[in-house]
Amino acid sequence: MGKREEILNWLEGKGIAYELMEHPPVYTIEDMEQLGICLKGNVCKNLFLRDGKGKRHFLVMLARDKQADLKQLGEAVGVRFSFASEERLAKYLNLTKGAVTPLGIYYDRSAAVEVLMDADLAGEPKLGVHPGENTATIFLSCDDVVKLIRENGNSLTMVRI
C-alpha cells in the first residue's frame, strides 16, 4: 500500500471528509495554479525545517501567497531555522521533497515534529494539501488538520507569518 492509500485510509478511519483531486506531479504553488488546483480551495505551502543544532524539527504551514522569513519566524519562536535535509524529511515524516504535507504526521509516531501554522489558515473550510505524494491534492477543513495534528500528539502553534 502506498503513502496516499495509507493516509486516505487514516482519514476515512477517523471519519474525516475530504475531496481528492488527481493531477500530474507538481513541485511549486505556481505549478498548482497553472493546473487550476488553487481554484478548488486554499492550497497551503509546507516547509520542513530544523533548528541550528538539528535537535528539533518543524513543519511550517503557510498561506500559498506568503513568503516565510525564516529569521523573523525563528525570532518569534526562539529558534534559528534552516531547511532540513531530504534524509530528515524521510526519517521523520516518510515524505519526499515536493510532497511535504501536514498529513505526514501520520508517520511521526513519536510526535517529534513541531507544527507551526500560519494563523491566516485558521478556520479555512477547504485547505489543500498533498496526501503523501505530489500527484494529488486533497481538500479538507483546517479544523480537521488541527484535530489530526493534536490527536497524534504533535505540538501545534499558530503564528503570524
N, CA, C and O atoms as a DFTB+ gen file, in Angstrom:
644 C
 N C O
     1  1       0.844      -1.185       0.000
     2  2       0.000       0.000       0.000
     3  2       0.888       1.247       0.000
     4  3       1.833       1.338       0.783
     5  1       0.586       2.200      -0.872
     6  2       1.365       3.430      -0.968
     7  2       0.997       4.442       0.098
     8  3       0.030       4.265       0.840
     9  1       1.785       5.506       0.163
    10  2       1.552       6.558       1.158
    11  2       0.161       7.166       1.023
    12  3      -0.540       7.380       2.012
    13  1      -0.227       7.442      -0.230
    14  2      -1.537       8.060      -0.437
    15  2      -2.639       7.186       0.154
    16  3      -3.511       7.682       0.868
    17  1      -2.602       5.889      -0.140
    18  2      -3.642       4.984       0.354
    19  2      -3.617       4.905       1.883
    20  3      -4.668       4.878       2.523
    21  1      -2.419       4.869       2.462
    22  2      -2.315       4.817       3.933
    23  2      -2.922       6.061       4.563
    24  3      -3.677       5.971       5.532
    25  1      -2.592       7.219       4.010
    26  2      -3.103       8.470       4.575
    27  2      -4.613       8.588       4.362
    28  3      -5.329       9.012       5.269
    29  1      -5.104       8.222       3.182
    30  2      -6.550       8.299       2.940
    31  2      -7.309       7.318       3.832
    32  3      -8.387       7.646       4.326
    33  1      -6.766       6.127       4.044
    34  2      -7.393       5.165       4.968
    35  2      -7.432       5.726       6.386
    36  3      -8.413       5.546       7.106
    37  1      -6.364       6.401       6.777
    38  2      -6.292       7.028       8.107
    39  2      -7.397       8.069       8.255
    40  3      -8.094       8.101       9.269
    41  1      -7.557       8.930       7.231
    42  2      -8.602       9.957       7.284
    43  2      -9.987       9.319       7.349
    44  3     -10.832       9.728       8.146
    45  1     -10.208       8.319       6.508
    46  2     -11.514       7.653       6.489
    47  2     -11.788       6.970       7.820
    48  3     -12.917       6.998       8.310
    49  1     -10.772       6.359       8.409
    50  2     -10.930       5.709       9.708
    51  2     -11.308       6.678      10.813
    52  3     -11.934       6.296      11.802
    53  1     -10.923       7.936      10.637
    54  2     -11.249       8.973      11.628
    55  2     -12.527       9.724      11.253
    56  3     -12.939      10.652      11.948
    57  1     -13.144       9.314      10.155
    58  2     -14.395       9.960       9.736
    59  2     -14.200      11.370       9.205
    60  3     -15.102      12.201       9.308
    61  1     -13.035      11.646       8.640
    62  2     -12.749      12.997       8.140
    63  2     -13.094      13.084       6.655
    64  3     -12.599      12.313       5.833
    65  1     -13.957      14.045       6.341
    66  2     -14.381      14.254       4.957
    67  2     -13.291      14.997       4.190
    68  3     -12.653      15.909       4.716
    69  1     -13.092      14.594       2.949
    70  2     -12.112      15.268       2.098
    71  2     -12.540      15.111       0.647
    72  3     -13.363      14.260       0.309
    73  1     -11.968      15.942      -0.191
    74  2     -12.175      15.853      -1.634
    75  2     -10.808      15.634      -2.268
    76  3      -9.873      16.380      -1.976
    77  1     -10.672      14.640      -3.119
    78  2      -9.406      14.287      -3.753
    79  2      -9.371      14.792      -5.187
    80  3     -10.324      14.614      -5.944
    81  1      -8.264      15.422      -5.549
    82  2      -8.067      15.885      -6.921
    83  2      -6.760      15.290      -7.443
    84  3      -5.684      15.570      -6.914
    85  1      -6.863      14.471      -8.479
    86  2      -5.680      13.867      -9.116
    87  2      -5.098      14.876     -10.107
    88  3      -5.834      15.651     -10.718
    89  1      -3.773      14.859     -10.261
    90  2      -3.118      15.747     -11.215
    91  2      -1.707      15.253     -11.487
    92  3      -1.205      14.387     -10.771
    93  1      -1.057      15.799     -12.522
    94  2       0.345      15.449     -12.771
    95  2       1.201      15.901     -11.577
    96  3       0.749      16.725     -10.782
    97  1       2.417      15.380     -11.437
    98  2       3.280      15.809     -10.330
    99  2       3.474      17.327     -10.339
   100  3       3.695      17.929     -11.390
   101  1       3.388      17.932      -9.160
   102  2       3.602      19.375      -9.003
   103  2       4.672      19.588      -7.933
   104  3       4.773      18.829      -6.970
   105  1       5.459      20.633      -8.127
   106  2       6.556      20.915      -7.199
   107  2       6.475      22.301      -6.589
   108  3       7.155      22.592      -5.605
   109  1       5.639      23.162      -7.171
   110  2       5.536      24.537      -6.676
   111  2       4.067      24.973      -6.673
   112  3       3.207      24.353      -7.297
   113  1       3.822      26.045      -5.957
   114  2       2.477      26.643      -5.965
   115  2       2.140      27.097      -7.390
   116  3       0.990      26.995      -7.819
   117  1       3.134      27.594      -8.116
   118  2       2.900      28.034      -9.497
   119  2       2.409      26.868     -10.354
   120  3       1.493      27.031     -11.160
   121  1       3.020      25.686     -10.183
   122  2       2.558      24.505     -10.911
   123  2       1.085      24.237     -10.601
   124  3       0.295      23.927     -11.493
   125  1       0.734      24.361      -9.329
   126  2      -0.639      24.075      -8.902
   127  2      -1.610      25.111      -9.461
   128  3      -2.727      24.774      -9.853
   129  1      -1.179      26.380      -9.498
   130  2      -2.032      27.429     -10.053
   131  2      -2.285      27.189     -11.542
   132  3      -3.406      27.366     -12.018
   133  1      -1.242      26.784     -12.280
   134  2      -1.391      26.544     -13.717
   135  2      -2.381      25.417     -13.997
   136  3      -3.062      25.433     -15.022
   137  1      -2.465      24.443     -13.098
   138  2      -3.392      23.319     -13.290
   139  2      -4.788      23.602     -12.720
   140  3      -5.673      22.750     -12.799
   141  1      -4.983      24.784     -12.151
   142  2      -6.290      25.145     -11.602
   143  2      -6.596      24.519     -10.256
   144  3      -7.739      24.568      -9.800
   145  1      -5.604      23.933      -9.611
   146  2      -5.826      23.274      -8.317
   147  2      -6.216      24.296      -7.259
   148  3      -7.053      24.021      -6.399
   149  1      -5.611      25.468      -7.323
   150  2      -5.855      26.500      -6.314
   151  2      -7.259      27.093      -6.388
   152  3      -7.689      27.780      -5.462
   153  1      -7.972      26.834      -7.475
   154  2      -9.343      27.332      -7.603
   155  2     -10.309      26.545      -6.718
   156  3     -11.393      27.030      -6.395
   157  1      -9.919      25.342      -6.331
   158  2     -10.792      24.465      -5.534
   159  2     -10.804      24.805      -4.047
   160  3     -11.749      24.461      -3.336
   161  1      -9.751      25.484      -3.574
   162  2      -9.652      25.795      -2.148
   163  2      -8.331      26.476      -1.852
   164  3      -7.573      26.801      -2.765
   165  1      -8.061      26.690      -0.586
   166  2      -6.860      27.393      -0.172
   167  2      -5.695      26.409      -0.029
   168  3      -5.497      25.819       1.033
   169  1      -4.935      26.243      -1.099
   170  2      -3.765      25.369      -1.073
   171  2      -2.710      26.049      -0.210
   172  3      -2.489      27.254      -0.329
   173  1      -2.058      25.277       0.658
   174  2      -1.042      25.899       1.504
   175  2       0.348      25.394       1.156
   176  3       0.523      24.293       0.635
   177  1       1.337      26.241       1.464
   178  2       2.746      25.881       1.330
   179  2       3.145      25.179       2.610
   180  3       2.643      25.502       3.687
   181  1       4.045      24.220       2.495
   182  2       4.533      23.492       3.657
   183  2       6.056      23.396       3.584
   184  3       6.613      22.990       2.564
   185  1       6.710      23.768       4.657
   186  2       8.165      23.732       4.728
   187  2       8.582      22.800       5.854
   188  3       7.924      22.741       6.892
   189  1       9.673      22.073       5.650
   190  2      10.212      21.220       6.707
   191  2      11.552      21.809       7.129
   192  3      12.496      21.859       6.341
   193  1      11.623      22.254       8.376
   194  2      12.787      22.963       8.897
   195  2      13.352      22.264      10.117
   196  3      12.718      21.391      10.709
   197  1      14.561      22.668      10.478
   198  2      15.183      22.171      11.703
   199  2      15.820      23.342      12.425
   200  3      16.028      24.407      11.845
   201  1      16.126      23.134      13.697
   202  2      16.833      24.178      14.429
   203  2      18.315      24.102      14.076
   204  3      18.750      23.183      13.382
   205  1      19.082      25.072      14.557
   206  2      20.501      25.158      14.224
   207  2      21.319      23.943      14.626
   208  3      22.332      23.642      13.994
   209  1      20.894      23.245      15.663
   210  2      21.635      22.073      16.142
   211  2      21.086      20.760      15.584
   212  3      21.673      19.702      15.807
   213  1      19.972      20.818      14.866
   214  2      19.396      19.605      14.296
   215  2      18.687      18.728      15.314
   216  3      18.454      17.545      15.070
   217  1      18.344      19.316      16.465
   218  2      17.672      18.548      17.523
   219  2      16.149      18.626      17.419
   220  3      15.443      17.695      17.806
   221  1      15.651      19.752      16.889
   222  2      14.206      19.953      16.774
   223  2      13.843      20.105      15.300
   224  3      14.604      20.661      14.507
   225  1      12.659      19.596      14.955
   226  2      12.188      19.644      13.568
   227  2      10.804      20.269      13.525
   228  3       9.987      20.066      14.424
   229  1      10.555      21.024      12.477
   230  2       9.330      21.816      12.369
   231  2       8.706      21.667      10.989
   232  3       9.395      21.664       9.969
   233  1       7.396      21.545      10.986
   234  2       6.618      21.618       9.756
   235  2       5.909      22.958       9.809
   236  3       5.131      23.218      10.727
   237  1       6.171      23.805       8.834
   238  2       5.569      25.133       8.788
   239  2       4.539      25.147       7.671
   240  3       4.847      24.843       6.518
   241  1       3.312      25.506       8.029
   242  2       2.212      25.617       7.073
   243  2       1.890      27.096       6.908
   244  3       1.654      27.798       7.892
   245  1       1.880      27.574       5.654
   246  2       1.545      28.968       5.445
   247  2       0.688      29.137       4.206
   248  3       0.672      28.285       3.318
   249  1      -0.020      30.247       4.163
   250  2      -0.866      30.555       3.016
   251  2      -0.001      30.608       1.760
   252  3       1.146      31.052       1.809
   253  1      -0.547      30.158       0.647
   254  2       0.243      29.987      -0.579
   255  2       0.826      31.284      -1.119
   256  3       1.830      31.254      -1.831
   257  1       0.221      32.421      -0.796
   258  2       0.711      33.693      -1.329
   259  2       1.716      34.376      -0.416
   260  3       2.076      35.531      -0.646
   261  1       2.176      33.675       0.622
   262  2       3.125      34.268       1.563
   263  2       4.515      33.675       1.401
   264  3       4.684      32.547       0.939
   265  1       5.497      34.460       1.790
   266  2       6.877      34.003       1.851
   267  2       7.253      33.911       3.325
   268  3       6.942      34.814       4.102
   269  1       7.906      32.849       3.706
   270  2       8.327      32.694       5.101
   271  2       9.686      33.348       5.286
   272  3      10.665      32.957       4.651
   273  1       9.738      34.343       6.155
   274  2      11.003      34.953       6.537
   275  2      11.532      34.112       7.695
   276  3      11.093      34.274       8.834
   277  1      12.470      33.215       7.407
   278  2      12.925      32.253       8.420
   279  2      13.553      32.937       9.625
   280  3      13.428      32.455      10.750
   281  1      14.229      34.058       9.394
   282  2      14.842      34.773      10.522
   283  2      13.758      35.333      11.447
   284  3      13.819      35.171      12.666
   285  1      12.779      35.988      10.850
   286  2      11.687      36.583      11.629
   287  2      10.860      35.493      12.324
   288  3      10.518      35.631      13.499
   289  1      10.545      34.427      11.612
   290  2       9.783      33.322      12.187
   291  2      10.564      32.684      13.334
   292  3      10.001      32.372      14.383
   293  1      11.848      32.498      13.124
   294  2      12.702      31.925      14.165
   295  2      12.741      32.782      15.413
   296  3      12.709      32.271      16.532
   297  1      12.810      34.093      15.214
   298  2      12.818      35.004      16.364
   299  2      11.507      34.905      17.132
   300  3      11.496      34.985      18.361
   301  1      10.406      34.734      16.415
   302  2       9.090      34.643      17.050
   303  2       8.956      33.407      17.935
   304  3       8.246      33.435      18.941
   305  1       9.637      32.321      17.562
   306  2       9.515      31.079      18.343
   307  2      10.801      30.711      19.080
   308  3      10.874      29.665      19.726
   309  1      11.819      31.575      18.980
   310  2      13.056      31.353      19.714
   311  2      13.954      30.269      19.146
   312  3      14.619      29.553      19.894
   313  1      13.976      30.144      17.814
   314  2      14.768      29.103      17.155
   315  2      15.483      29.718      15.954
   316  3      14.944      30.603      15.289
   317  1      16.683      29.252      15.683
   318  2      17.377      29.635      14.455
   319  2      17.122      28.531      13.441
   320  3      17.624      27.417      13.591
   321  1      16.341      28.839      12.406
   322  2      15.909      27.835      11.440
   323  2      16.875      27.652      10.276
   324  3      17.567      28.579       9.857
   325  1      16.895      26.422       9.771
   326  2      17.474      26.141       8.463
   327  2      16.627      25.027       7.853
   328  3      15.889      24.341       8.560
   329  1      16.737      24.856       6.551
   330  2      15.959      23.812       5.906
   331  2      16.521      22.450       6.297
   332  3      17.736      22.256       6.341
   333  1      15.635      21.523       6.575
   334  2      16.047      20.161       6.922
   335  2      16.359      19.397       5.635
   336  3      15.809      19.693       4.575
   337  1      17.237      18.424       5.744
   338  2      17.630      17.621       4.591
   339  2      16.494      16.687       4.161
   340  3      15.546      16.438       4.905
   341  1      16.628      16.184       2.936
   342  2      15.657      15.205       2.444
   343  2      15.709      13.932       3.294
   344  3      14.695      13.255       3.466
   345  1      16.895      13.610       3.826
   346  2      17.030      12.431       4.695
   347  2      16.225      12.616       5.982
   348  3      15.570      11.683       6.446
   349  1      16.275      13.799       6.547
   350  2      15.491      14.081       7.768
   351  2      13.999      14.069       7.463
   352  3      13.204      13.576       8.264
   353  1      13.617      14.605       6.316
   354  2      12.210      14.606       5.908
   355  2      11.696      13.174       5.798
   356  3      10.590      12.869       6.245
   357  1      12.499      12.305       5.206
   358  2      12.108      10.894       5.075
   359  2      12.072      10.219       6.444
   360  3      11.164       9.434       6.720
   361  1      13.040      10.511       7.298
   362  2      13.126       9.871       8.613
   363  2      11.950      10.250       9.511
   364  3      11.358       9.381      10.151
   365  1      11.612      11.520       9.564
   366  2      10.590      11.980      10.496
   367  2       9.163      11.899       9.965
   368  3       8.237      11.617      10.725
   369  1       8.974      12.147       8.659
   370  2       7.613      12.206       8.110
   371  2       7.373      11.236       6.953
   372  3       6.279      11.202       6.391
   373  1       8.392      10.447       6.595
   374  2       8.269       9.491       5.495
   375  2       7.819      10.181       4.201
   376  3       7.032       9.625       3.435
   377  1       8.326      11.391       3.968
   378  2       7.943      12.164       2.794
   379  2       9.166      12.477       1.942
   380  3      10.305      12.308       2.375
   381  1       8.904      12.936       0.722
   382  2       9.961      13.356      -0.180
   383  2       9.772      14.829      -0.526
   384  3       8.687      15.388      -0.366
   385  1      10.845      15.440      -1.001
   386  2      10.817      16.831      -1.435
   387  2       9.715      16.996      -2.478
   388  3       9.570      16.160      -3.370
   389  1       8.949      18.062      -2.369
   390  2       7.858      18.295      -3.313
   391  2       6.532      17.723      -2.851
   392  3       5.492      18.002      -3.449
   393  1       6.558      16.923      -1.790
   394  2       5.318      16.319      -1.285
   395  2       5.153      16.563       0.217
   396  3       4.494      15.784       0.906
   397  1       5.753      17.646       0.721
   398  2       5.648      17.954       2.150
   399  2       4.197      18.306       2.464
   400  3       3.569      19.094       1.757
   401  1       3.684      17.717       3.520
   402  2       2.281      17.879       3.897
   403  2       2.125      17.716       5.402
   404  3       2.863      16.944       6.015
   405  1       1.186      18.425       6.005
   406  2       0.938      18.210       7.431
   407  2       0.422      16.798       7.715
   408  3       0.503      16.324       8.848
   409  1      -0.102      16.132       6.698
   410  2      -0.601      14.771       6.898
   411  2       0.537      13.771       7.072
   412  3       0.293      12.612       7.407
   413  1       1.766      14.201       6.850
   414  2       2.927      13.362       7.109
   415  2       3.081      13.031       8.583
   416  3       3.828      12.118       8.935
   417  1       2.387      13.757       9.449
   418  2       2.458      13.440      10.879
   419  2       1.892      12.048      11.166
   420  3       2.120      11.486      12.238
   421  1       1.162      11.506      10.212
   422  2       0.691      10.123      10.347
   423  2       1.876       9.185      10.611
   424  3       1.747       8.207      11.347
   425  1       3.011       9.487      10.013
   426  2       4.205       8.646      10.156
   427  2       5.077       9.057      11.339
   428  3       6.043       8.367      11.663
   429  1       4.750      10.160      11.979
   430  2       5.549      10.668      13.109
   431  2       5.024      10.055      14.409
   432  3       4.396      10.735      15.220
   433  1       5.289       8.775      14.590
   434  2       4.746       8.023      15.726
   435  2       5.180       8.582      17.079
   436  3       4.450       8.457      18.062
   437  1       6.363       9.198      17.137
   438  2       6.831       9.744      18.421
   439  2       6.443      11.222      18.581
   440  3       6.831      11.854      19.563
   441  1       5.688      11.772      17.634
   442  2       5.225      13.160      17.672
   443  2       6.383      14.129      17.911
   444  3       6.266      15.075      18.691
   445  1       7.498      13.879      17.228
   446  2       8.706      14.695      17.405
   447  2       8.659      16.009      16.627
   448  3       9.312      16.978      17.013
   449  1       7.896      16.050      15.541
   450  2       7.860      17.235      14.688
   451  2       6.886      18.256      15.279
   452  3       5.744      17.934      15.607
   453  1       7.367      19.491      15.406
   454  2       6.540      20.590      15.900
   455  2       5.916      21.295      14.701
   456  3       6.600      21.584      13.719
   457  1       4.629      21.566      14.781
   458  2       3.922      22.198      13.669
   459  2       3.676      23.663      13.983
   460  3       3.165      24.016      15.046
   461  1       4.055      24.512      13.023
   462  2       3.778      25.944      13.106
   463  2       2.819      26.265      11.974
   464  3       3.136      26.050      10.804
   465  1       1.644      26.780      12.321
   466  2       0.619      27.056      11.309
   467  2       0.350      28.557      11.228
   468  3       0.139      29.222      12.242
   469  1       0.363      29.064      10.020
   470  2       0.014      30.451       9.753
   471  2      -1.400      30.699      10.285
   472  3      -2.346      30.008       9.906
   473  1      -1.529      31.684      11.158
   474  2      -2.829      31.977      11.768
   475  2      -3.885      32.321      10.715
   476  3      -5.078      32.150      10.967
   477  1      -3.472      32.796       9.554
   478  2      -4.436      33.124       8.499
   479  2      -5.119      31.891       7.910
   480  3      -6.127      32.018       7.215
   481  1      -4.582      30.700       8.180
   482  2      -5.213      29.472       7.694
   483  2      -6.339      28.996       8.611
   484  3      -7.173      28.185       8.206
   485  1      -6.361      29.493       9.825
   486  2      -7.352      29.043      10.813
   487  2      -8.767      29.210      10.269
   488  3      -9.121      30.253       9.719
   489  1      -9.562      28.166      10.434
   490  2     -10.962      28.210      10.026
   491  2     -11.209      27.984       8.549
   492  3     -12.363      27.991       8.119
   493  1     -10.165      27.782       7.754
   494  2     -10.351      27.538       6.316
   495  2     -11.224      26.295       6.115
   496  3     -10.912      25.236       6.661
   497  1     -12.302      26.404       5.348
   498  2     -13.161      25.235       5.139
   499  2     -12.571      24.234       4.137
   500  3     -12.862      23.040       4.211
   501  1     -11.742      24.716       3.201
   502  2     -11.157      23.837       2.181
   503  2      -9.669      24.146       2.050
   504  3      -9.255      24.976       1.240
   505  1      -8.883      23.461       2.863
   506  2      -7.435      23.619       2.855
   507  2      -6.848      22.520       1.973
   508  3      -7.130      21.340       2.184
   509  1      -6.039      22.896       0.993
   510  2      -5.465      21.929       0.065
   511  2      -4.068      21.499       0.472
   512  3      -3.178      22.331       0.646
   513  1      -3.880      20.180       0.625
   514  2      -2.579      19.605       0.972
   515  2      -2.396      18.300       0.189
   516  3      -3.365      17.705      -0.284
   517  1      -1.161      17.875       0.066
   518  2      -0.902      16.601      -0.606
   519  2      -1.172      15.432       0.347
   520  3      -0.971      15.550       1.555
   521  1      -1.624      14.317      -0.202
   522  2      -1.828      13.117       0.624
   523  2      -0.599      12.199       0.598
   524  3      -0.712      11.004       0.327
   525  1       0.579      12.779       0.883
   526  2       1.796      11.975       0.941
   527  2       2.556      11.881      -0.362
   528  3       3.675      11.368      -0.385
   529  1       1.982      12.360      -1.437
   530  2       2.661      12.389      -2.731
   531  2       2.127      13.574      -3.518
   532  3       1.021      14.052      -3.264
   533  1       2.922      14.050      -4.482
   534  2       2.549      15.279      -5.182
   535  2       1.784      15.053      -6.486
   536  3       1.779      15.918      -7.362
   537  1       1.144      13.904      -6.612
   538  2       0.308      13.626      -7.789
   539  2      -1.179      13.721      -7.460
   540  3      -2.031      13.299      -8.242
   541  1      -1.470      14.275      -6.304
   542  2      -2.859      14.508      -5.893
   543  2      -2.861      15.585      -4.817
   544  3      -1.863      15.810      -4.132
   545  1      -3.994      16.234      -4.691
   546  2      -4.221      17.204      -3.620
   547  2      -5.549      16.851      -2.995
   548  3      -6.513      16.532      -3.691
   549  1      -5.595      16.910      -1.677
   550  2      -6.882      16.712      -1.026
   551  2      -7.271      18.001      -0.334
   552  3      -6.424      18.758       0.138
   553  1      -8.563      18.232      -0.285
   554  2      -9.112      19.416       0.365
   555  2      -9.910      18.948       1.569
   556  3     -10.821      18.129       1.453
   557  1      -9.549      19.485       2.729
   558  2     -10.255      19.182       3.966
   559  2     -10.229      20.428       4.822
   560  3      -9.496      21.370       4.522
   561  1     -11.009      20.448       5.869
   562  2     -11.076      21.659       6.680
   563  2      -9.817      21.815       7.523
   564  3      -9.200      20.835       7.941
   565  1      -9.454      23.070       7.761
   566  2      -8.310      23.348       8.626
   567  2      -8.565      22.781      10.016
   568  3      -7.642      22.287      10.665
   569  1      -9.806      22.848      10.476
   570  2     -10.138      22.298      11.794
   571  2      -9.806      20.813      11.872
   572  3      -9.336      20.337      12.905
   573  1     -10.046      20.072      10.781
   574  2      -9.717      18.647      10.770
   575  2      -8.205      18.430      10.777
   576  3      -7.716      17.504      11.423
   577  1      -7.464      19.275      10.064
   578  2      -5.996      19.165      10.081
   579  2      -5.486      19.400      11.498
   580  3      -4.640      18.653      11.991
   581  1      -5.999      20.433      12.147
   582  2      -5.601      20.734      13.530
   583  2      -5.924      19.550      14.443
   584  3      -5.110      19.166      15.283
   585  1      -7.104      18.981      14.275
   586  2      -7.522      17.831      15.088
   587  2      -6.561      16.651      14.912
   588  3      -6.159      16.022      15.890
   589  1      -6.198      16.358      13.665
   590  2      -5.284      15.243      13.393
   591  2      -3.916      15.473      14.030
   592  3      -3.341      14.558      14.620
   593  1      -3.401      16.683      13.914
   594  2      -2.094      17.016      14.479
   595  2      -2.129      16.843      15.995
   596  3      -1.240      16.224      16.578
   597  1      -3.157      17.393      16.622
   598  2      -3.248      17.314      18.088
   599  2      -3.482      15.886      18.566
   600  3      -2.891      15.459      19.558
   601  1      -4.343      15.142      17.865
   602  2      -4.590      13.745      18.257
   603  2      -3.336      12.894      18.161
   604  3      -3.168      11.939      18.920
   605  1      -2.451      13.241      17.223
   606  2      -1.200      12.494      17.084
   607  2      -0.203      12.847      18.185
   608  3       0.773      12.129      18.405
   609  1      -0.459      13.964      18.877
   610  2       0.419      14.360      19.974
   611  2       1.474      15.387      19.583
   612  3       2.298      15.765      20.416
   613  1       1.465      15.845      18.341
   614  2       2.423      16.864      17.911
   615  2       2.031      18.211      18.482
   616  3       0.845      18.513      18.616
   617  1       3.026      19.026      18.820
   618  2       2.719      20.374      19.268
   619  2       2.297      21.189      18.051
   620  3       2.798      20.984      16.946
   621  1       1.374      22.110      18.271
   622  2       0.869      22.972      17.206
   623  2       0.822      24.381      17.746
   624  3       0.206      24.646      18.778
   625  1       1.486      25.294      17.030
   626  2       1.490      26.689      17.428
   627  2       1.012      27.520      16.264
   628  3       1.511      27.379      15.147
   629  1       0.045      28.389      16.515
   630  2      -0.431      29.311      15.494
   631  2       0.511      30.512      15.526
   632  3       0.814      31.051      16.591
   633  1       0.970      30.922      14.344
   634  2       1.918      32.036      14.251
   635  2       1.476      33.009      13.171
   636  3       0.764      32.638      12.238
   637  1       1.902      34.247      13.305
   638  2       1.652      35.259      12.261
   639  2       2.832      35.229      11.308
   640  3       3.972      35.479      11.701
   641  1       2.547      34.922      10.064
   642  2       3.618      34.868       9.064
   643  2       3.388      35.978       8.047
   644  3       4.169      36.125       7.107
